[in-house]
Amino acid sequence: MRARLIRIGNSRGLRLARPLLEQAGLSDEVDITVAPGVLTIRPVSAPRAGWAEAAATAVADGLLDEPSATRFDDEEWTW
């Protein structure tokens, strides 16, 4: 697909058709990376996306150890 860069003030812009944006999964914010001769546009991913589900799976699979007493618990801590 070819597109023409349009002038927006002192900058240039690119119009992308709605079906193209929907197919790529792009919304209002994107991450843009630059390499020689290449611009890469990716959807912004939420930090820590999926962590809650992964933690729930880890506990269900028994991947986390039970808490164990330490020297601090035995020698220094007083209830």
HTML snippet that shows the backbone in 3Dmol.js (N, CA, C, O; Angstrom):
<script src="https://3Dmol.org/build/3Dmol-min.js"></script>
<div id="view" style="width:600px;height:400px;position:relative"></div>
<script>
const pdb = `
ATOM      1  N   MET A   1       0.847  -1.173   0.000  1.00  0.00           N
ATOM      2  CA  MET A   1       0.000   0.000   0.000  1.00  0.00           C
ATOM      3  C   MET A   1       0.896   1.240   0.000  1.00  0.00           C
ATOM      4  O   MET A   1       1.853   1.328   0.769  1.00  0.00           O
ATOM      5  N   ARG A   2       0.580   2.170  -0.848  1.00  0.00           N
ATOM      6  CA  ARG A   2       1.315   3.434  -0.879  1.00  0.00           C
ATOM      7  C   ARG A   2       0.447   4.524  -0.273  1.00  0.00           C
ATOM      8  O   ARG A   2      -0.777   4.514  -0.400  1.00  0.00           O
ATOM      9  N   ALA A   3       1.110   5.460   0.388  1.00  0.00           N
ATOM     10  CA  ALA A   3       0.404   6.603   0.975  1.00  0.00           C
ATOM     11  C   ALA A   3       1.281   7.831   0.791  1.00  0.00           C
ATOM     12  O   ALA A   3       2.492   7.725   0.597  1.00  0.00           O
ATOM     13  N   ARG A   4       0.662   8.975   0.852  1.00  0.00           N
ATOM     14  CA  ARG A   4       1.381  10.231   0.680  1.00  0.00           C
ATOM     15  C   ARG A   4       1.497  10.923   2.041  1.00  0.00           C
ATOM     16  O   ARG A   4       0.526  10.993   2.795  1.00  0.00           O
ATOM     17  N   LEU A   5       2.683  11.429   2.343  1.00  0.00           N
ATOM     18  CA  LEU A   5       2.873  12.212   3.561  1.00  0.00           C
ATOM     19  C   LEU A   5       2.239  13.578   3.346  1.00  0.00           C
ATOM     20  O   LEU A   5       2.424  14.201   2.301  1.00  0.00           O
ATOM     21  N   ILE A   6       1.486  14.040   4.351  1.00  0.00           N
ATOM     22  CA  ILE A   6       0.822  15.339   4.251  1.00  0.00           C
ATOM     23  C   ILE A   6       1.481  16.318   5.212  1.00  0.00           C
ATOM     24  O   ILE A   6       1.994  15.925   6.259  1.00  0.00           O
ATOM     25  N   ARG A   7       1.463  17.580   4.852  1.00  0.00           N
ATOM     26  CA  ARG A   7       2.058  18.616   5.685  1.00  0.00           C
ATOM     27  C   ARG A   7       1.091  18.966   6.810  1.00  0.00           C
ATOM     28  O   ARG A   7      -0.085  19.239   6.573  1.00  0.00           O
ATOM     29  N   ILE A   8       1.612  18.952   8.053  1.00  0.00           N
ATOM     30  CA  ILE A   8       0.870  19.369   9.239  1.00  0.00           C
ATOM     31  C   ILE A   8       1.770  20.356   9.973  1.00  0.00           C
ATOM     32  O   ILE A   8       2.640  19.950  10.743  1.00  0.00           O
ATOM     33  N   GLY A   9       1.566  21.635   9.742  1.00  0.00           N
ATOM     34  CA  GLY A   9       2.463  22.643  10.315  1.00  0.00           C
ATOM     35  C   GLY A   9       3.855  22.450   9.775  1.00  0.00           C
ATOM     36  O   GLY A   9       4.045  22.388   8.560  1.00  0.00           O
ATOM     37  N   ASN A  10       4.845  22.352  10.662  1.00  0.00           N
ATOM     38  CA  ASN A  10       6.224  22.113  10.247  1.00  0.00           C
ATOM     39  C   ASN A  10       6.548  20.625  10.153  1.00  0.00           C
ATOM     40  O   ASN A  10       7.682  20.255   9.848  1.00  0.00           O
ATOM     41  N   SER A  11       5.563  19.775  10.411  1.00  0.00           N
ATOM     42  CA  SER A  11       5.774  18.327  10.424  1.00  0.00           C
ATOM     43  C   SER A  11       5.102  17.690   9.217  1.00  0.00           C
ATOM     44  O   SER A  11       4.526  18.377   8.373  1.00  0.00           O
ATOM     45  N   ARG A  12       5.184  16.394   9.152  1.00  0.00           N
ATOM     46  CA  ARG A  12       4.493  15.607   8.131  1.00  0.00           C
ATOM     47  C   ARG A  12       3.664  14.551   8.832  1.00  0.00           C
ATOM     48  O   ARG A  12       4.029  14.063   9.901  1.00  0.00           O
ATOM     49  N   GLY A  13       2.552  14.206   8.223  1.00  0.00           N
ATOM     50  CA  GLY A  13       1.677  13.195   8.792  1.00  0.00           C
ATOM     51  C   GLY A  13       1.326  12.142   7.763  1.00  0.00           C
ATOM     52  O   GLY A  13       1.590  12.306   6.572  1.00  0.00           O
ATOM     53  N   LEU A  14       0.732  11.067   8.231  1.00  0.00           N
ATOM     54  CA  LEU A  14       0.333   9.962   7.371  1.00  0.00           C
ATOM     55  C   LEU A  14      -1.086   9.578   7.725  1.00  0.00           C
ATOM     56  O   LEU A  14      -1.371   9.287   8.887  1.00  0.00           O
ATOM     57  N   ARG A  15      -1.973   9.571   6.765  1.00  0.00           N
ATOM     58  CA  ARG A  15      -3.356   9.154   7.012  1.00  0.00           C
ATOM     59  C   ARG A  15      -3.455   7.666   6.787  1.00  0.00           C
ATOM     60  O   ARG A  15      -3.021   7.141   5.762  1.00  0.00           O
ATOM     61  N   LEU A  16      -4.037   6.989   7.768  1.00  0.00           N
ATOM     62  CA  LEU A  16      -4.216   5.544   7.681  1.00  0.00           C
ATOM     63  C   LEU A  16      -5.710   5.239   7.686  1.00  0.00           C
ATOM     64  O   LEU A  16      -6.448   5.768   8.516  1.00  0.00           O
ATOM     65  N   ALA A  17      -6.152   4.404   6.779  1.00  0.00           N
ATOM     66  CA  ALA A  17      -7.566   4.054   6.669  1.00  0.00           C
ATOM     67  C   ALA A  17      -8.009   3.255   7.892  1.00  0.00           C
ATOM     68  O   ALA A  17      -7.232   2.485   8.458  1.00  0.00           O
ATOM     69  N   ARG A  18      -9.257   3.445   8.289  1.00  0.00           N
ATOM     70  CA  ARG A  18      -9.803   2.756   9.458  1.00  0.00           C
ATOM     71  C   ARG A  18      -9.653   1.237   9.377  1.00  0.00           C
ATOM     72  O   ARG A  18      -9.226   0.628  10.358  1.00  0.00           O
ATOM     73  N   PRO A  19      -9.988   0.595   8.246  1.00  0.00           N
ATOM     74  CA  PRO A  19      -9.809  -0.868   8.190  1.00  0.00           C
ATOM     75  C   PRO A  19      -8.367  -1.298   8.429  1.00  0.00           C
ATOM     76  O   PRO A  19      -8.118  -2.339   9.038  1.00  0.00           O
ATOM     77  N   LEU A  20      -7.424  -0.504   7.952  1.00  0.00           N
ATOM     78  CA  LEU A  20      -6.011  -0.815   8.165  1.00  0.00           C
ATOM     79  C   LEU A  20      -5.664  -0.727   9.647  1.00  0.00           C
ATOM     80  O   LEU A  20      -4.960  -1.589  10.174  1.00  0.00           O
ATOM     81  N   LEU A  21      -6.158   0.316  10.320  1.00  0.00           N
ATOM     82  CA  LEU A  21      -5.913   0.483  11.754  1.00  0.00           C
ATOM     83  C   LEU A  21      -6.540  -0.652  12.556  1.00  0.00           C
ATOM     84  O   LEU A  21      -5.925  -1.178  13.483  1.00  0.00           O
ATOM     85  N   GLU A  22      -7.762  -1.025  12.197  1.00  0.00           N
ATOM     86  CA  GLU A  22      -8.448  -2.104  12.907  1.00  0.00           C
ATOM     87  C   GLU A  22      -7.737  -3.425  12.704  1.00  0.00           C
ATOM     88  O   GLU A  22      -7.583  -4.196  13.651  1.00  0.00           O
ATOM     89  N   GLN A  23      -7.305  -3.699  11.493  1.00  0.00           N
ATOM     90  CA  GLN A  23      -6.603  -4.953  11.207  1.00  0.00           C
ATOM     91  C   GLN A  23      -5.291  -5.040  11.981  1.00  0.00           C
ATOM     92  O   GLN A  23      -4.904  -6.116  12.439  1.00  0.00           O
ATOM     93  N   ALA A  24      -4.609  -3.907  12.126  1.00  0.00           N
ATOM     94  CA  ALA A  24      -3.334  -3.879  12.853  1.00  0.00           C
ATOM     95  C   ALA A  24      -3.527  -3.799  14.360  1.00  0.00           C
ATOM     96  O   ALA A  24      -2.565  -3.981  15.106  1.00  0.00           O
ATOM     97  N   GLY A  25      -4.751  -3.531  14.830  1.00  0.00           N
ATOM     98  CA  GLY A  25      -5.000  -3.422  16.266  1.00  0.00           C
ATOM     99  C   GLY A  25      -4.466  -2.131  16.855  1.00  0.00           C
ATOM    100  O   GLY A  25      -4.088  -2.097  18.026  1.00  0.00           O
ATOM    101  N   LEU A  26      -4.427  -1.059  16.057  1.00  0.00           N
ATOM    102  CA  LEU A  26      -3.918   0.221  16.541  1.00  0.00           C
ATOM    103  C   LEU A  26      -5.058   1.091  17.036  1.00  0.00           C
ATOM    104  O   LEU A  26      -6.138   1.105  16.446  1.00  0.00           O
ATOM    105  N   SER A  27      -4.815   1.822  18.129  1.00  0.00           N
ATOM    106  CA  SER A  27      -5.834   2.719  18.678  1.00  0.00           C
ATOM    107  C   SER A  27      -5.249   4.130  18.738  1.00  0.00           C
ATOM    108  O   SER A  27      -4.501   4.527  17.845  1.00  0.00           O
ATOM    109  N   ASP A  28      -5.581   4.885  19.778  1.00  0.00           N
ATOM    110  CA  ASP A  28      -5.157   6.279  19.862  1.00  0.00           C
ATOM    111  C   ASP A  28      -3.668   6.457  20.139  1.00  0.00           C
ATOM    112  O   ASP A  28      -3.077   7.438  19.687  1.00  0.00           O
ATOM    113  N   GLU A  29      -3.054   5.540  20.865  1.00  0.00           N
ATOM    114  CA  GLU A  29      -1.630   5.652  21.175  1.00  0.00           C
ATOM    115  C   GLU A  29      -0.877   4.498  20.543  1.00  0.00           C
ATOM    116  O   GLU A  29      -1.349   3.361  20.539  1.00  0.00           O
ATOM    117  N   VAL A  30       0.309   4.801  20.004  1.00  0.00           N
ATOM    118  CA  VAL A  30       1.142   3.775  19.392  1.00  0.00           C
ATOM    119  C   VAL A  30       2.592   3.978  19.824  1.00  0.00           C
ATOM    120  O   VAL A  30       2.982   5.074  20.229  1.00  0.00           O
ATOM    121  N   ASP A  31       3.374   2.927  19.734  1.00  0.00           N
ATOM    122  CA  ASP A  31       4.823   2.991  19.912  1.00  0.00           C
ATOM    123  C   ASP A  31       5.437   3.027  18.519  1.00  0.00           C
ATOM    124  O   ASP A  31       5.091   2.219  17.658  1.00  0.00           O
ATOM    125  N   ILE A  32       6.353   3.970  18.304  1.00  0.00           N
ATOM    126  CA  ILE A  32       7.022   4.088  17.016  1.00  0.00           C
ATOM    127  C   ILE A  32       8.521   3.900  17.239  1.00  0.00           C
ATOM    128  O   ILE A  32       9.119   4.572  18.079  1.00  0.00           O
ATOM    129  N   THR A  33       9.116   2.991  16.490  1.00  0.00           N
ATOM    130  CA  THR A  33      10.559   2.787  16.543  1.00  0.00           C
ATOM    131  C   THR A  33      11.134   3.117  15.171  1.00  0.00           C
ATOM    132  O   THR A  33      10.460   2.998  14.148  1.00  0.00           O
ATOM    133  N   VAL A  34      12.383   3.532  15.177  1.00  0.00           N
ATOM    134  CA  VAL A  34      13.037   3.976  13.950  1.00  0.00           C
ATOM    135  C   VAL A  34      14.290   3.153  13.705  1.00  0.00           C
ATOM    136  O   VAL A  34      15.082   2.914  14.617  1.00  0.00           O
ATOM    137  N   ALA A  35      14.455   2.731  12.486  1.00  0.00           N
ATOM    138  CA  ALA A  35      15.687   2.099  12.010  1.00  0.00           C
ATOM    139  C   ALA A  35      16.001   2.765  10.674  1.00  0.00           C
ATOM    140  O   ALA A  35      15.119   3.404  10.100  1.00  0.00           O
ATOM    141  N   PRO A  36      17.203   2.644  10.167  1.00  0.00           N
ATOM    142  CA  PRO A  36      17.520   3.291   8.891  1.00  0.00           C
ATOM    143  C   PRO A  36      16.521   2.912   7.795  1.00  0.00           C
ATOM    144  O   PRO A  36      16.439   1.752   7.391  1.00  0.00           O
ATOM    145  N   GLY A  37      15.773   3.897   7.326  1.00  0.00           N
ATOM    146  CA  GLY A  37      14.811   3.682   6.252  1.00  0.00           C
ATOM    147  C   GLY A  37      13.520   3.004   6.658  1.00  0.00           C
ATOM    148  O   GLY A  37      12.716   2.652   5.795  1.00  0.00           O
ATOM    149  N   VAL A  38      13.294   2.807   7.971  1.00  0.00           N
ATOM    150  CA  VAL A  38      12.113   2.059   8.423  1.00  0.00           C
ATOM    151  C   VAL A  38      11.492   2.727   9.642  1.00  0.00           C
ATOM    152  O   VAL A  38      12.199   3.078  10.587  1.00  0.00           O
ATOM    153  N   LEU A  39      10.183   2.902   9.627  1.00  0.00           N
ATOM    154  CA  LEU A  39       9.410   3.274  10.807  1.00  0.00           C
ATOM    155  C   LEU A  39       8.534   2.082  11.150  1.00  0.00           C
ATOM    156  O   LEU A  39       7.857   1.542  10.275  1.00  0.00           O
ATOM    157  N   THR A  40       8.537   1.665  12.402  1.00  0.00           N
ATOM    158  CA  THR A  40       7.690   0.563  12.841  1.00  0.00           C
ATOM    159  C   THR A  40       6.680   1.112  13.830  1.00  0.00           C
ATOM    160  O   THR A  40       7.048   1.749  14.817  1.00  0.00           O
ATOM    161  N   ILE A  41       5.399   0.863  13.563  1.00  0.00           N
ATOM    162  CA  ILE A  41       4.312   1.339  14.423  1.00  0.00           C
ATOM    163  C   ILE A  41       3.668   0.125  15.070  1.00  0.00           C
ATOM    164  O   ILE A  41       3.236  -0.801  14.384  1.00  0.00           O
ATOM    165  N   ARG A  42       3.607   0.136  16.400  1.00  0.00           N
ATOM    166  CA  ARG A  42       3.007  -0.980  17.148  1.00  0.00           C
ATOM    167  C   ARG A  42       1.998  -0.430  18.143  1.00  0.00           C
ATOM    168  O   ARG A  42       2.135   0.706  18.597  1.00  0.00           O
ATOM    169  N   PRO A  43       0.978  -1.228  18.492  1.00  0.00           N
ATOM    170  CA  PRO A  43       0.047  -0.769  19.528  1.00  0.00           C
ATOM    171  C   PRO A  43       0.767  -0.669  20.868  1.00  0.00           C
ATOM    172  O   PRO A  43       1.694  -1.429  21.147  1.00  0.00           O
ATOM    173  N   VAL A  44       0.331   0.275  21.689  1.00  0.00           N
ATOM    174  CA  VAL A  44       0.896   0.430  23.024  1.00  0.00           C
ATOM    175  C   VAL A  44       0.343  -0.704  23.882  1.00  0.00           C
ATOM    176  O   VAL A  44      -0.869  -0.908  23.956  1.00  0.00           O
ATOM    177  N   SER A  45       1.232  -1.426  24.519  1.00  0.00           N
ATOM    178  CA  SER A  45       0.784  -2.473  25.423  1.00  0.00           C
ATOM    179  C   SER A  45       0.846  -1.944  26.847  1.00  0.00           C
ATOM    180  O   SER A  45       1.751  -1.192  27.209  1.00  0.00           O
ATOM    181  N   ALA A  46      -0.122  -2.346  27.637  1.00  0.00           N
ATOM    182  CA  ALA A  46      -0.171  -1.905  29.028  1.00  0.00           C
ATOM    183  C   ALA A  46       0.962  -2.570  29.811  1.00  0.00           C
ATOM    184  O   ALA A  46       1.171  -3.776  29.684  1.00  0.00           O
ATOM    185  N   PRO A  47       1.696  -1.797  30.622  1.00  0.00           N
ATOM    186  CA  PRO A  47       2.732  -2.416  31.449  1.00  0.00           C
ATOM    187  C   PRO A  47       2.105  -3.440  32.387  1.00  0.00           C
ATOM    188  O   PRO A  47       1.028  -3.225  32.943  1.00  0.00           O
ATOM    189  N   ARG A  48       2.786  -4.528  32.543  1.00  0.00           N
ATOM    190  CA  ARG A  48       2.359  -5.606  33.432  1.00  0.00           C
ATOM    191  C   ARG A  48       1.059  -6.268  32.986  1.00  0.00           C
ATOM    192  O   ARG A  48       0.379  -6.893  33.799  1.00  0.00           O
ATOM    193  N   ALA A  49       0.705  -6.143  31.712  1.00  0.00           N
ATOM    194  CA  ALA A  49      -0.512  -6.785  31.214  1.00  0.00           C
ATOM    195  C   ALA A  49      -0.369  -8.293  31.366  1.00  0.00           C
ATOM    196  O   ALA A  49       0.642  -8.869  30.962  1.00  0.00           O
ATOM    197  N   GLY A  50      -1.367  -8.923  31.939  1.00  0.00           N
ATOM    198  CA  GLY A  50      -1.378 -10.367  32.100  1.00  0.00           C
ATOM    199  C   GLY A  50      -0.684 -10.886  33.346  1.00  0.00           C
ATOM    200  O   GLY A  50      -0.674 -12.093  33.586  1.00  0.00           O
ATOM    201  N   TRP A  51      -0.102  -9.996  34.146  1.00  0.00           N
ATOM    202  CA  TRP A  51       0.603 -10.455  35.345  1.00  0.00           C
ATOM    203  C   TRP A  51      -0.332 -11.124  36.341  1.00  0.00           C
ATOM    204  O   TRP A  51       0.038 -12.133  36.940  1.00  0.00           O
ATOM    205  N   ALA A  52      -1.532 -10.591  36.533  1.00  0.00           N
ATOM    206  CA  ALA A  52      -2.465 -11.169  37.513  1.00  0.00           C
ATOM    207  C   ALA A  52      -2.832 -12.597  37.119  1.00  0.00           C
ATOM    208  O   ALA A  52      -2.867 -13.490  37.966  1.00  0.00           O
ATOM    209  N   GLU A  53      -3.106 -12.807  35.837  1.00  0.00           N
ATOM    210  CA  GLU A  53      -3.455 -14.144  35.364  1.00  0.00           C
ATOM    211  C   GLU A  53      -2.272 -15.097  35.522  1.00  0.00           C
ATOM    212  O   GLU A  53      -2.453 -16.252  35.908  1.00  0.00           O
ATOM    213  N   ALA A  54      -1.066 -14.621  35.225  1.00  0.00           N
ATOM    214  CA  ALA A  54       0.123 -15.460  35.362  1.00  0.00           C
ATOM    215  C   ALA A  54       0.364 -15.826  36.819  1.00  0.00           C
ATOM    216  O   ALA A  54       0.728 -16.963  37.117  1.00  0.00           O
ATOM    217  N   ALA A  55       0.166 -14.879  37.729  1.00  0.00           N
ATOM    218  CA  ALA A  55       0.350 -15.158  39.159  1.00  0.00           C
ATOM    219  C   ALA A  55      -0.685 -16.169  39.647  1.00  0.00           C
ATOM    220  O   ALA A  55      -0.360 -17.060  40.432  1.00  0.00           O
ATOM    221  N   ALA A  56      -1.920 -16.037  39.188  1.00  0.00           N
ATOM    222  CA  ALA A  56      -2.960 -16.986  39.586  1.00  0.00           C
ATOM    223  C   ALA A  56      -2.622 -18.385  39.090  1.00  0.00           C
ATOM    224  O   ALA A  56      -2.849 -19.366  39.798  1.00  0.00           O
ATOM    225  N   THR A  57      -2.087 -18.484  37.892  1.00  0.00           N
ATOM    226  CA  THR A  57      -1.693 -19.779  37.343  1.00  0.00           C
ATOM    227  C   THR A  57      -0.530 -20.361  38.123  1.00  0.00           C
ATOM    228  O   THR A  57      -0.503 -21.562  38.391  1.00  0.00           O
ATOM    229  N   ALA A  58       0.437 -19.522  38.492  1.00  0.00           N
ATOM    230  CA  ALA A  58       1.605 -20.000  39.226  1.00  0.00           C
ATOM    231  C   ALA A  58       1.189 -20.576  40.572  1.00  0.00           C
ATOM    232  O   ALA A  58       1.705 -21.615  40.984  1.00  0.00           O
ATOM    233  N   VAL A  59       0.273 -19.921  41.255  1.00  0.00           N
ATOM    234  CA  VAL A  59      -0.189 -20.421  42.560  1.00  0.00           C
ATOM    235  C   VAL A  59      -0.973 -21.709  42.369  1.00  0.00           C
ATOM    236  O   VAL A  59      -0.801 -22.659  43.133  1.00  0.00           O
ATOM    237  N   ALA A  60      -1.828 -21.751  41.363  1.00  0.00           N
ATOM    238  CA  ALA A  60      -2.629 -22.951  41.117  1.00  0.00           C
ATOM    239  C   ALA A  60      -1.743 -24.137  40.737  1.00  0.00           C
ATOM    240  O   ALA A  60      -2.059 -25.275  41.085  1.00  0.00           O
ATOM    241  N   ASP A  61      -0.654 -23.891  40.038  1.00  0.00           N
ATOM    242  CA  ASP A  61       0.245 -24.972  39.625  1.00  0.00           C
ATOM    243  C   ASP A  61       1.201 -25.384  40.732  1.00  0.00           C
ATOM    244  O   ASP A  61       1.948 -26.351  40.576  1.00  0.00           O
ATOM    245  N   GLY A  62       1.188 -24.665  41.845  1.00  0.00           N
ATOM    246  CA  GLY A  62       2.078 -24.991  42.945  1.00  0.00           C
ATOM    247  C   GLY A  62       3.522 -24.570  42.692  1.00  0.00           C
ATOM    248  O   GLY A  62       4.446 -25.187  43.220  1.00  0.00           O
ATOM    249  N   LEU A  63       3.723 -23.536  41.899  1.00  0.00           N
ATOM    250  CA  LEU A  63       5.076 -23.100  41.582  1.00  0.00           C
ATOM    251  C   LEU A  63       5.678 -22.218  42.664  1.00  0.00           C
ATOM    252  O   LEU A  63       6.884 -21.971  42.649  1.00  0.00           O
ATOM    253  N   LEU A  64       4.873 -21.741  43.596  1.00  0.00           N
ATOM    254  CA  LEU A  64       5.395 -20.916  44.685  1.00  0.00           C
ATOM    255  C   LEU A  64       5.582 -21.775  45.925  1.00  0.00           C
ATOM    256  O   LEU A  64       4.720 -22.584  46.266  1.00  0.00           O
ATOM    257  N   ASP A  65       6.716 -21.595  46.597  1.00  0.00           N
ATOM    258  CA  ASP A  65       6.998 -22.364  47.810  1.00  0.00           C
ATOM    259  C   ASP A  65       6.212 -21.804  48.974  1.00  0.00           C
ATOM    260  O   ASP A  65       5.858 -20.625  48.998  1.00  0.00           O
ATOM    261  N   GLU A  66       5.944 -22.666  49.940  1.00  0.00           N
ATOM    262  CA  GLU A  66       5.323 -22.232  51.178  1.00  0.00           C
ATOM    263  C   GLU A  66       6.332 -21.396  51.948  1.00  0.00           C
ATOM    264  O   GLU A  66       7.532 -21.647  51.837  1.00  0.00           O
ATOM    265  N   PRO A  67       5.888 -20.408  52.730  1.00  0.00           N
ATOM    266  CA  PRO A  67       6.831 -19.615  53.519  1.00  0.00           C
ATOM    267  C   PRO A  67       7.574 -20.497  54.521  1.00  0.00           C
ATOM    268  O   PRO A  67       6.989 -21.420  55.088  1.00  0.00           O
ATOM    269  N   SER A  68       8.839 -20.222  54.737  1.00  0.00           N
ATOM    270  CA  SER A  68       9.625 -20.996  55.698  1.00  0.00           C
ATOM    271  C   SER A  68      10.237 -20.029  56.713  1.00  0.00           C
ATOM    272  O   SER A  68      10.488 -18.861  56.417  1.00  0.00           O
ATOM    273  N   ALA A  69      10.464 -20.547  57.899  1.00  0.00           N
ATOM    274  CA  ALA A  69      11.032 -19.728  58.968  1.00  0.00           C
ATOM    275  C   ALA A  69      12.491 -19.408  58.658  1.00  0.00           C
ATOM    276  O   ALA A  69      13.206 -20.211  58.058  1.00  0.00           O
ATOM    277  N   THR A  70      12.912 -18.230  59.074  1.00  0.00           N
ATOM    278  CA  THR A  70      14.304 -17.820  58.896  1.00  0.00           C
ATOM    279  C   THR A  70      14.959 -17.671  60.264  1.00  0.00           C
ATOM    280  O   THR A  70      14.295 -17.792  61.293  1.00  0.00           O
ATOM    281  N   ARG A  71      16.251 -17.410  60.272  1.00  0.00           N
ATOM    282  CA  ARG A  71      16.953 -17.196  61.523  1.00  0.00           C
ATOM    283  C   ARG A  71      16.351 -16.005  62.277  1.00  0.00           C
ATOM    284  O   ARG A  71      16.265 -16.030  63.504  1.00  0.00           O
ATOM    285  N   PHE A  72      15.946 -14.991  61.565  1.00  0.00           N
ATOM    286  CA  PHE A  72      15.307 -13.841  62.190  1.00  0.00           C
ATOM    287  C   PHE A  72      14.053 -14.273  62.949  1.00  0.00           C
ATOM    288  O   PHE A  72      13.816 -13.818  64.068  1.00  0.00           O
ATOM    289  N   ASP A  73      13.251 -15.148  62.343  1.00  0.00           N
ATOM    290  CA  ASP A  73      12.035 -15.625  63.006  1.00  0.00           C
ATOM    291  C   ASP A  73      12.364 -16.404  64.277  1.00  0.00           C
ATOM    292  O   ASP A  73      11.672 -16.283  65.288  1.00  0.00           O
ATOM    293  N   ASP A  74      13.422 -17.201  64.215  1.00  0.00           N
ATOM    294  CA  ASP A  74      13.762 -18.063  65.352  1.00  0.00           C
ATOM    295  C   ASP A  74      14.486 -17.330  66.470  1.00  0.00           C
ATOM    296  O   ASP A  74      14.266 -17.630  67.643  1.00  0.00           O
ATOM    297  N   GLU A  75      15.353 -16.366  66.129  1.00  0.00           N
ATOM    298  CA  GLU A  75      16.221 -15.783  67.139  1.00  0.00           C
ATOM    299  C   GLU A  75      15.872 -14.356  67.542  1.00  0.00           C
ATOM    300  O   GLU A  75      16.068 -13.992  68.701  1.00  0.00           O
ATOM    301  N   GLU A  76      15.362 -13.537  66.627  1.00  0.00           N
ATOM    302  CA  GLU A  76      15.254 -12.126  66.907  1.00  0.00           C
ATOM    303  C   GLU A  76      13.811 -11.635  67.074  1.00  0.00           C
ATOM    304  O   GLU A  76      13.591 -10.607  67.715  1.00  0.00           O
ATOM    305  N   TRP A  77      12.877 -12.307  66.543  1.00  0.00           N
ATOM    306  CA  TRP A  77      11.502 -11.823  66.577  1.00  0.00           C
ATOM    307  C   TRP A  77      10.787 -12.309  67.814  1.00  0.00           C
ATOM    308  O   TRP A  77      10.874 -13.485  68.167  1.00  0.00           O
ATOM    309  N   THR A  78      10.079 -11.410  68.476  1.00  0.00           N
ATOM    310  CA  THR A  78       9.327 -11.777  69.658  1.00  0.00           C
ATOM    311  C   THR A  78       7.869 -11.442  69.434  1.00  0.00           C
ATOM    312  O   THR A  78       7.533 -10.315  69.068  1.00  0.00           O
ATOM    313  N   TRP A  79       7.014 -12.401  69.649  1.00  0.00           N
ATOM    314  CA  TRP A  79       5.569 -12.151  69.517  1.00  0.00           C
ATOM    315  C   TRP A  79       5.016 -11.661  70.801  1.00  0.00           C
ATOM    316  O   TRP A  79       3.818 -11.393  70.895  1.00  0.00           O
TER     317      TRP A  79
END
`;
const viewer = $3Dmol.createViewer("view");
viewer.addModel(pdb, "pdb");
viewer.setStyle({}, {cartoon: {color: "spectrum"}});
viewer.zoomTo();
viewer.render();
</script>
